[in-house]
Amino acid sequence: MELPYYAVIFTSILSENTKGYFEMSEKMEDLAKQQEGFIGIDSSRSEIGITVSYWKSLENIEKWKQNSDHIIAQQKGKESWYNVKICKVEREYEFGDL
């Protein structure tokens, strides 16, 4: 990935009602991949879920945040605890480079 770029870090703890959560998560990932400026995504879930999406610019992130389908997912996500952080990535290392 060309530096610098931005990482949106989404962490969540599911409520007891997970109906539709995983389907919505897959839909949002597929939709994000179609957005201008999307670079990639990493995700993991156990008790706490973490998804990191990578973007070329803050403007691309703002457009994604305003996507109508994404807004619906955000509203549904209020049923569980979640936190979003946006970070500028200025340096990265691959395994073996440390």
C-alpha positions as CSV (number, residue, x, y, z in Angstrom):
1,M,0.0,0.0,0.0
2,E,1.2,3.4,-0.8
3,L,2.0,5.5,2.3
4,P,0.5,7.4,3.9
5,Y,-3.0,5.9,4.0
6,Y,-5.7,5.7,6.7
7,A,-7.0,2.9,8.8
8,V,-10.5,2.8,10.2
9,I,-10.5,0.5,13.3
10,F,-14.0,-0.8,14.2
11,T,-14.3,-2.8,17.5
12,S,-17.5,-4.3,18.7
13,I,-19.0,-6.5,21.4
14,L,-22.2,-8.2,20.2
15,S,-25.4,-8.1,22.2
16,E,-27.3,-11.3,22.8
17,N,-29.4,-10.6,19.7
18,T,-27.1,-11.3,16.8
19,K,-29.8,-11.9,14.3
20,G,-28.7,-10.4,11.0
21,Y,-25.4,-9.2,12.3
22,F,-23.1,-11.5,10.3
23,E,-25.1,-11.0,7.1
24,M,-24.9,-7.3,7.5
25,S,-21.2,-7.5,8.2
26,E,-20.6,-9.4,5.0
27,K,-22.8,-6.9,3.0
28,M,-20.9,-3.9,4.4
29,E,-17.5,-5.5,3.5
30,D,-18.7,-6.2,-0.1
31,L,-20.1,-2.6,-0.4
32,A,-16.9,-1.1,1.1
33,K,-14.8,-2.9,-1.5
34,Q,-16.8,-1.0,-4.2
35,Q,-16.1,2.5,-2.7
36,E,-13.6,4.9,-4.1
37,G,-10.4,4.9,-2.2
38,F,-10.9,1.5,-0.5
39,I,-7.6,-0.3,-0.2
40,G,-8.3,-3.4,1.9
41,I,-9.7,-5.0,5.0
42,D,-8.6,-7.2,7.9
43,S,-11.1,-8.7,10.4
44,S,-11.2,-11.0,13.4
45,R,-13.9,-12.0,15.9
46,S,-13.9,-13.8,19.2
47,E,-15.5,-12.2,22.3
48,I,-14.5,-8.8,20.8
49,G,-14.6,-8.2,17.1
50,I,-12.1,-6.0,15.3
51,T,-12.2,-4.9,11.7
52,V,-9.7,-2.6,10.2
53,S,-10.4,-1.1,6.8
54,Y,-7.8,0.8,4.8
55,W,-8.5,4.0,2.8
56,K,-6.5,6.4,0.6
57,S,-7.9,9.5,2.1
58,L,-10.1,11.0,4.9
59,E,-12.4,12.2,2.2
60,N,-12.9,8.6,1.0
61,I,-13.7,7.6,4.6
62,E,-16.2,10.4,5.0
63,K,-18.0,9.4,1.7
64,W,-18.1,5.8,3.0
65,K,-19.6,6.9,6.3
66,Q,-22.3,8.8,4.4
67,N,-23.2,5.8,2.2
68,S,-27.0,5.2,2.7
69,D,-26.6,1.4,3.2
70,H,-23.7,2.0,5.6
71,I,-25.9,4.5,7.6
72,I,-28.6,1.8,8.0
73,A,-25.9,-0.6,9.3
74,Q,-24.6,2.0,11.7
75,Q,-28.1,2.5,13.1
76,K,-28.6,-1.2,13.5
77,G,-25.2,-1.5,15.1
78,K,-26.4,0.7,18.0
79,E,-27.9,-2.5,19.4
80,S,-24.3,-3.6,20.3
81,W,-21.4,-1.7,21.8
82,Y,-18.9,-0.4,19.2
83,N,-16.1,2.1,18.8
84,V,-14.5,3.5,15.7
85,K,-11.0,5.0,15.5
86,I,-9.4,6.6,12.4
87,C,-5.6,6.6,12.2
88,K,-3.1,7.8,9.7
89,V,-0.6,5.1,8.7
90,E,2.8,6.7,8.0
91,R,4.9,3.6,8.3
92,E,4.4,-0.2,8.0
93,Y,6.5,-3.3,8.3
94,E,6.1,-6.7,6.8
95,F,7.1,-9.9,8.7
96,G,10.8,-10.3,8.5
97,D,11.3,-6.5,8.3
98,L,11.2,-6.0,12.1
